[in-house]
């Protein structure tokens, strides 16, 4: 019976650590967040400008593929949800085919719920040359 009490105390300690790690923001993270908010914001403007250019590039490349994709230009984050028009296959199957055949990673829209099915999530968080290379591969794959 002693081992049951010891196990219960051990679990109690584990739960305290779990709560501190998952429910509360650790102190170092809070200090880092404060420094990020109160520090020099020039890097934020630089990244915003860079992501704006990358979003424009992604949308421009999708526009060139309007026979195959439709989308709503994103207003936040660094990805676009594009509806594909070239197949009725589910988004998981299309994402796997793009990965294996075109060597382009996408996220199946179905991973975000039923409303996402028939879509692929495309990131524009990477460098412009990577975005161009991915779209070049997708274009070759589609044709």
N, CA and C of each residue as an Amber inpcrd file, in Angstrom:
protein
   429
   0.8230000  -1.2020000   0.0000000   0.0000000   0.0000000   0.0000000
   0.8610000   1.2580000   0.0000000   2.0650000   1.1580000   0.5550000
   2.9700000   2.3000000   0.5960000   3.3680000   2.7820000  -0.7860000
   3.5130000   1.8310000  -1.7100000   3.8940000   2.2190000  -3.0610000
   2.7890000   3.0000000  -3.7510000   1.5310000   2.7430000  -3.4130000
   0.4100000   3.4720000  -3.9980000   0.4550000   4.9310000  -3.5590000
   0.7550000   5.1460000  -2.2790000   0.8510000   6.5180000  -1.7600000
   2.0410000   7.2290000  -2.4030000   3.1560000   6.5280000  -2.5260000
   4.3380000   7.1230000  -3.1530000   4.0490000   7.4800000  -4.6100000
   3.3700000   6.6070000  -5.3220000   3.0300000   6.8670000  -6.7160000
   2.0930000   8.0620000  -6.8210000   1.1390000   8.1690000  -5.9120000
   0.2040000   9.2920000  -5.9240000   0.9390000  10.6050000  -5.6740000
   1.8890000  10.6040000  -4.7500000   2.6770000  11.8270000  -4.4780000
   3.5430000  12.1870000  -5.6870000   4.1090000  11.1650000  -6.3080000
   4.9400000  11.4010000  -7.4850000   4.0990000  12.0210000  -8.5950000
   2.8950000  11.4890000  -8.8230000   1.9970000  12.0320000  -9.8470000
   1.6020000  13.4710000  -9.5220000   1.4100000  13.7590000  -8.2440000
   1.0670000  15.1110000  -7.8220000   2.1920000  16.0800000  -8.2010000
   3.4240000  15.6720000  -7.9930000   4.5740000  16.5020000  -8.3480000
   4.6770000  16.6790000  -9.8670000   4.4540000  15.5980000 -10.5830000
   4.4890000  15.6700000 -12.0480000   3.4230000  16.6420000 -12.5430000
   2.2420000  16.6030000 -11.9500000   1.1660000  17.5060000 -12.3770000
   1.5250000  18.9630000 -12.1120000   2.2420000  19.2390000 -11.0170000
   2.6700000  20.6110000 -10.7450000   3.6310000  21.0930000 -11.8300000
   4.5630000  20.2450000 -12.2110000   5.5080000  20.5980000 -13.2690000
   4.7490000  20.7750000 -14.5900000   3.8420000  19.8600000 -14.8660000
   3.0440000  19.9440000 -16.0900000   2.2570000  21.2500000 -16.1280000
   1.5880000  21.5940000 -15.0320000   0.8200000  22.8370000 -14.9850000
   1.7110000  24.0510000 -15.2240000   2.8680000  24.0590000 -14.5830000
   3.7750000  25.2050000 -14.7230000   4.2890000  25.3310000 -16.1570000
   4.4680000  24.2210000 -16.8190000   5.0180000  24.2460000 -18.1720000
   3.9720000  24.4980000 -19.2490000   2.7230000  24.1140000 -19.0010000
   1.7140000  24.2100000 -20.0590000   0.6310000  25.2470000 -19.8110000
   0.3440000  25.5460000 -18.5830000  -0.7320000  26.4890000 -18.2900000
  -0.1940000  27.8970000 -18.0960000   0.9290000  28.0160000 -17.4390000
   1.5200000  29.3140000 -17.1510000   2.6960000  29.5580000 -18.0900000
   2.8780000  30.8090000 -18.4900000   4.0600000  31.1410000 -19.2830000
   5.2670000  31.1660000 -18.3570000   6.3070000  30.4090000 -18.6840000
   7.5040000  30.4180000 -17.8400000   8.1030000  31.8270000 -17.7490000
   8.6980000  32.1490000 -16.6350000   9.2630000  33.4780000 -16.3980000
  10.2270000  33.9060000 -17.5050000  11.1610000  33.0680000 -17.9410000
  12.0500000  33.5230000 -19.0250000  11.2800000  33.9170000 -20.2920000
  10.2040000  33.2050000 -20.6060000   9.3970000  33.5470000 -21.7790000
   8.7020000  34.8890000 -21.5910000   8.2450000  35.1520000 -20.3870000
   7.5940000  36.4310000 -20.1220000   8.5840000  37.5820000 -20.2460000
   9.8030000  37.3940000 -19.7460000  10.8360000  38.4240000 -19.8460000
  11.1970000  38.6580000 -21.3130000  11.3400000  37.5930000 -22.0750000
  11.6690000  37.7170000 -23.5070000  10.5490000  38.4300000 -24.2580000
   9.2870000  38.1020000 -23.9410000   8.1600000  38.7550000 -24.6060000
   8.1410000  40.2470000 -24.3040000   8.3980000  40.6090000 -23.0700000
   8.4300000  42.0150000 -22.6830000   9.5470000  42.7560000 -23.4260000
  10.7160000  42.1420000 -23.4960000  11.8320000  42.7700000 -24.2190000
  11.4810000  42.9410000 -25.6940000  10.8160000  41.9480000 -26.2880000
  10.4350000  42.0400000 -27.6960000   9.4360000  43.1640000 -27.9250000
   8.5190000  43.3520000 -26.9890000   7.5000000  44.3890000 -27.1400000
   8.0400000  45.7910000 -26.8760000   8.9610000  45.9060000 -25.9350000
   9.4670000  47.2270000 -25.5500000  10.7540000  47.6040000 -26.2730000
  11.3830000  46.6600000 -26.9370000  12.6570000  46.9220000 -27.6080000
  12.4830000  47.5780000 -28.9610000  13.5890000  47.7100000 -29.6740000
  13.6190000  48.2900000 -31.0130000  12.6800000  47.5070000 -31.9310000
  11.7980000  48.2070000 -32.6250000  10.7970000  47.5640000 -33.4750000
  11.1660000  47.5850000 -34.9520000  12.3730000  48.0730000 -35.2830000
  12.7710000  48.1480000 -36.6860000  12.7410000  46.7750000 -37.3490000
  13.1380000  45.7420000 -36.6290000  13.1390000  44.4030000 -37.2140000
  11.7230000  43.9450000 -37.5530000  10.7390000  44.4000000 -36.7990000
   9.3470000  44.0490000 -37.0700000   8.9080000  44.6790000 -38.3870000
   9.2580000  45.9410000 -38.5890000   8.9080000  46.6220000 -39.8390000
   9.6200000  45.9770000 -41.0280000  10.8770000  45.5920000 -40.8200000
  11.6240000  44.9280000 -41.8900000  10.9460000  43.6140000 -42.2810000
  10.5550000  42.8270000 -41.2810000   9.9150000  41.5390000 -41.5650000
   8.5470000  41.7460000 -42.1980000   7.8060000  42.7340000 -41.7410000
   6.4980000  43.0190000 -42.3340000   6.6550000  43.3720000 -43.8170000
   7.6410000  44.2020000 -44.1190000   7.8980000  44.5880000 -45.5020000
   8.2860000  43.3710000 -46.3390000   9.1380000  42.5310000 -45.7900000
   9.5820000  41.3340000 -46.5080000   8.4170000  40.3770000 -46.7520000
   7.5840000  40.1660000 -45.7350000   6.4390000  39.2670000 -45.8940000
   5.4100000  39.8350000 -46.8730000   5.2800000  41.1430000 -46.9120000
   4.3710000  41.7680000 -47.8780000   4.8370000  41.4800000 -49.3030000
   6.1500000  41.5750000 -49.5490000   6.6870000  41.2480000 -50.8760000
   6.4880000  39.7700000 -51.1950000   6.7130000  38.9180000 -50.2140000
   6.5660000  37.4790000 -50.4420000   5.1070000  37.1030000 -50.6980000
   4.1910000  37.7570000 -49.9700000   2.7580000  37.5110000 -50.2120000
   2.3840000  37.9190000 -51.6280000   2.8710000  39.0780000 -52.0600000
   2.5810000  39.5460000 -53.4240000   3.1210000  38.5580000 -54.4550000
   4.3130000  38.0320000 -54.2220000   4.8900000  37.0520000 -55.1390000
   4.0420000  35.7870000 -55.1880000   3.6420000  35.2890000 -54.0340000
   2.8220000  34.0790000 -53.9700000   1.4940000  34.3010000 -54.7030000
   0.8620000  35.4210000 -54.4740000  -0.4130000  35.7160000 -55.1400000
  -0.2130000  35.8750000 -56.6460000   0.8810000  36.5290000 -57.0460000
   1.1780000  36.6830000 -58.4740000   1.3480000  35.3120000 -59.1370000
   2.0600000  34.4240000 -58.4670000   2.2800000  33.0970000 -59.0340000
   0.9690000  32.2990000 -59.0770000   0.1370000  32.4410000 -58.0550000
  -1.1700000  31.7700000 -58.0710000  -2.0560000  32.3420000 -59.1730000
  -1.9780000  33.6490000 -59.4030000  -2.7620000  34.2730000 -60.4780000
  -2.3970000  33.6690000 -61.8340000  -1.1270000  33.3600000 -62.0180000
  -0.6930000  32.7390000 -63.2710000  -1.2200000  31.3120000 -63.4100000
  -1.6520000  30.7420000 -62.3020000  -2.2020000  29.3790000 -62.3070000
  -3.7070000  29.3880000 -62.0400000  -4.3790000  30.4460000 -62.4900000
  -5.8050000  30.5990000 -62.1660000  -6.6810000  29.5050000 -62.7620000
  -6.2000000  28.7860000 -63.7660000  -6.9630000  27.6450000 -64.2790000
  -6.9300000  26.4710000 -63.2980000  -5.9580000  26.4890000 -62.3980000
  -5.7460000  25.3680000 -61.4840000  -6.0600000  25.6980000 -60.0200000
  -5.9700000  26.9790000 -59.6510000  -6.1660000  27.3970000 -58.2620000
  -6.9900000  28.6730000 -58.1830000  -7.7640000  28.7790000 -57.1260000
  -8.3800000  30.0520000 -56.7510000  -8.0050000  30.2970000 -55.2910000
  -8.0920000  31.5430000 -54.8670000  -7.7080000  31.8700000 -53.4980000
  -8.2520000  33.2430000 -53.1400000  -8.2620000  33.5160000 -51.8730000
  -8.5710000  34.8460000 -51.3660000  -7.2510000  35.3950000 -50.8280000
  -6.8270000  36.5750000 -51.2900000  -5.5530000  37.1030000 -50.8080000
  -5.5420000  37.1980000 -49.2760000  -4.5130000  36.6480000 -48.6530000
  -4.4680000  36.6490000 -47.1920000  -4.2060000  38.0470000 -46.6340000
  -4.7480000  38.2960000 -45.4460000  -4.5420000  39.5790000 -44.7860000
  -3.7220000  39.4200000 -43.5110000  -3.3910000  38.1910000 -43.1670000
  -2.5990000  37.9420000 -41.9710000  -1.8180000  36.6670000 -42.1470000
  -1.0150000  36.3450000 -41.1760000  -0.1840000  35.1380000 -41.1790000
   0.7970000  35.1590000 -42.3470000   1.3100000  34.0280000 -42.7350000
   2.2580000  33.9490000 -43.8510000   1.9840000  32.7220000 -44.7020000
   0.7170000  32.5140000 -44.9850000   0.3070000  31.4280000 -45.8740000
  -0.9760000  31.8220000 -46.5830000  -1.2700000  31.1000000 -47.6550000
  -2.5060000  31.3230000 -48.3980000  -3.2070000  29.9800000 -48.5460000
  -4.5000000  29.9750000 -48.3390000  -5.2970000  28.7640000 -48.5630000
  -5.7920000  28.8310000 -50.0110000  -5.3120000  27.9150000 -50.8160000
  -5.6670000  27.9180000 -52.2350000  -6.5630000  26.7220000 -52.5530000
  -7.6670000  27.0100000 -53.2220000  -8.5880000  25.9500000 -53.6390000
  -8.0970000  25.4080000 -54.9730000  -7.8820000  24.1090000 -55.0390000
  -7.4140000  23.5360000 -56.3000000  -8.6060000  23.1230000 -57.1500000
  -8.4260000  23.2880000 -58.4720000  -9.5020000  23.0400000 -59.4380000
  -9.1810000  21.8900000 -60.3870000  -8.0280000  21.2860000 -60.2420000
  -7.5660000  20.3190000 -61.2400000  -7.8980000  18.8760000 -60.9090000
  -8.4850000  18.6110000 -59.7380000  -8.8530000  17.2520000 -59.3600000
  -9.9150000  17.2920000 -58.2750000 -10.6260000  16.1800000 -58.1370000
 -11.5920000  16.0350000 -57.0440000 -11.0050000  15.2240000 -55.8910000
  -9.7310000  14.8430000 -55.9930000  -9.0860000  14.0750000 -54.9180000
  -9.0870000  14.8820000 -53.6300000  -9.0580000  14.1640000 -52.4960000
  -9.0300000  14.8850000 -51.2200000  -7.6740000  15.5670000 -51.0340000
  -7.6530000  16.5640000 -50.1720000  -6.4780000  17.4120000 -50.0270000
  -5.2530000  16.6450000 -49.5250000  -5.4680000  15.6360000 -48.7210000
  -4.3410000  14.8340000 -48.2330000  -3.6610000  14.1340000 -49.4130000
  -4.4650000  13.5390000 -50.2930000  -3.9080000  12.8460000 -51.4590000
  -3.1750000  13.8160000 -52.3840000  -3.7390000  15.0030000 -52.5910000
  -3.1090000  15.9860000 -53.4670000  -1.7850000  16.4570000 -52.8550000
  -1.7760000  16.7080000 -51.5640000  -0.5450000  17.1490000 -50.8960000
   0.5430000  16.0810000 -50.9770000   0.1690000  14.8190000 -50.8130000
   1.1400000  13.7240000 -50.9160000   1.6870000  13.6370000 -52.3410000
   0.8090000  13.7560000 -53.3260000   1.2720000  13.7070000 -54.7320000
   2.2250000  14.8570000 -55.0340000   1.8940000  16.0660000 -54.5800000
   2.7800000  17.2060000 -54.8070000   4.1420000  16.9760000 -54.1520000
   4.1310000  16.4030000 -52.9580000   5.3810000  16.1270000 -52.2680000
   6.2100000  15.0910000 -53.0200000   5.5900000  13.9920000 -53.3670000
   6.3200000  12.8900000 -53.9940000   6.6950000  13.1720000 -55.4510000
   5.8080000  13.8150000 -56.1890000   6.0250000  13.9930000 -57.6240000
   6.6680000  15.3250000 -57.9960000   6.3130000  16.3980000 -57.2890000
   6.8640000  17.7170000 -57.6060000   7.9090000  18.1610000 -56.5850000
   8.0020000  17.4200000 -55.4870000   8.9500000  17.7660000 -54.4070000
   8.6350000  19.1270000 -53.7920000   7.3300000  19.3940000 -53.5960000
   6.8670000  20.6310000 -52.9720000   6.0100000  20.2580000 -51.7680000
   6.3200000  20.8500000 -50.6340000   5.5610000  20.5860000 -49.4090000
   4.4040000  21.5720000 -49.3200000   3.2000000  21.0400000 -49.1250000
   2.0110000  21.8440000 -48.8540000   1.3070000  21.1990000 -47.6650000
   0.3500000  21.8890000 -47.1150000  -0.4470000  21.3340000 -46.0200000
  -1.8540000  21.1050000 -46.5490000  -2.3810000  19.8720000 -46.3920000
  -3.7480000  19.6200000 -46.8680000  -4.7540000  20.4820000 -46.1130000
  -5.6290000  21.1320000 -46.8490000  -6.6440000  21.9740000 -46.2230000
  -7.5650000  21.1990000 -45.3080000  -7.7900000  19.9180000 -45.6130000
  -8.6470000  19.0950000 -44.7740000  -8.1470000  18.9760000 -43.3390000
  -6.8580000  19.2390000 -43.1150000  -6.3030000  19.1960000 -41.7540000
  -6.8950000  20.2990000 -40.8810000  -7.5450000  21.2920000 -41.5020000
  -8.1190000  22.4130000 -40.7670000  -9.6330000  22.3040000 -40.6380000
 -10.1760000  21.1330000 -40.9520000 -11.6080000  20.9100000 -40.8360000
 -12.2600000  20.7490000 -42.1970000 -13.5370000  20.4370000 -42.1800000
 -14.2610000  20.1670000 -43.4200000 -14.2260000  21.3390000 -44.3980000
 -14.2620000  22.5580000 -43.8910000 -14.2330000  23.7350000 -44.7650000
 -12.9310000  23.8820000 -45.5280000 -11.8870000  23.2390000 -45.0390000
 -10.5940000  23.3230000 -45.7050000 -10.3880000  22.2750000 -46.7820000
 -11.2750000  21.2970000 -46.8230000 -11.1210000  20.2380000 -47.8330000
 -11.2030000  20.8450000 -49.2260000 -10.3790000  20.3320000 -50.1230000
 -10.3210000  20.8680000 -51.4750000  -9.3400000  22.0250000 -51.6060000
  -8.6140000  22.3140000 -50.5280000  -7.6410000  23.4000000 -50.5090000
  -6.2620000  22.8640000 -50.1170000  -5.2540000  23.6480000 -50.4300000
  -3.8950000  23.4180000 -49.9660000  -3.4120000  24.7040000 -49.3080000
  -2.7340000  24.5730000 -48.1920000  -2.1490000  25.7510000 -47.5500000
  -0.7150000  25.8890000 -48.0480000  -0.4210000  27.0390000 -48.6240000
   0.9010000  27.3290000 -49.1770000   1.5430000  28.4300000 -48.3460000
   2.7440000  28.1940000 -47.8730000   3.4400000  29.1800000 -47.0600000
   4.2680000  30.1200000 -47.9270000   4.2950000  31.3940000 -47.5360000
   5.2140000  32.3300000 -48.1680000   6.1600000  32.9040000 -47.1180000
   6.4330000  32.0960000 -46.0980000   7.3460000  32.5080000 -45.0320000
   8.8090000  32.3130000 -45.3850000   9.0950000  31.6780000 -46.4890000
  10.4810000  31.4020000 -46.8850000  10.9860000  32.4840000 -47.8420000
  12.2190000  32.3400000 -48.2880000  12.8220000  33.3130000 -49.1950000
  12.1150000  33.3090000 -50.5540000  12.1760000  34.4390000 -51.2460000
  11.5210000  34.5730000 -52.5470000  12.0100000  33.5320000 -53.5410000
  13.2950000  33.2300000 -53.5450000  13.8070000  32.2440000 -54.5020000
  13.2220000  30.8570000 -54.2230000  12.9110000  30.5560000 -52.9780000
  12.2940000  29.2710000 -52.6340000  10.8420000  29.2550000 -53.1000000
  10.1570000  30.3620000 -52.9340000   8.7700000  30.4700000 -53.4060000
   8.7230000  30.2810000 -54.9230000   9.6160000  30.9700000 -55.6260000
   9.6560000  30.8280000 -57.0850000   9.9570000  29.3870000 -57.4930000
  10.9140000  28.7670000 -56.8310000  11.2670000  27.3790000 -57.1710000
  10.0740000  26.4500000 -56.9380000   9.3780000  26.6280000 -55.8320000
   8.2090000  25.7810000 -55.5390000   7.1450000  25.9480000 -56.6180000
   6.8600000  27.1950000 -57.0100000   5.8490000  27.4170000 -58.0450000
   6.3190000  26.9230000 -59.4090000   7.6150000  27.0470000 -59.7040000
   8.1220000  26.4810000 -60.9540000   7.8720000  24.9780000 -60.9900000
   8.1210000  24.3150000 -59.8700000   7.8950000  22.8620000 -59.7950000
   6.4200000  22.5150000 -59.9300000   5.5600000  23.3060000 -59.2710000
   4.1210000  23.0540000 -59.3640000   3.6520000  23.2460000 -60.8040000
   4.1200000  24.2950000 -61.4720000   3.7430000  24.5360000 -62.8620000
   4.1500000  23.3660000 -63.7580000   5.3830000  22.8920000 -63.6020000
   5.8380000  21.7560000 -64.4050000   4.9790000  20.5190000 -64.1140000
   4.6570000  20.3250000 -62.8520000   3.8660000  19.1630000 -62.4330000
   2.4570000  19.2080000 -63.0260000   1.8600000  20.3900000 -63.0210000
   0.5040000  20.5380000 -63.5440000   0.4440000  20.3440000 -65.0540000
   1.4940000  20.7060000 -65.7430000   1.4960000  20.6390000 -67.1990000
   2.0660000  19.3300000 -67.6590000
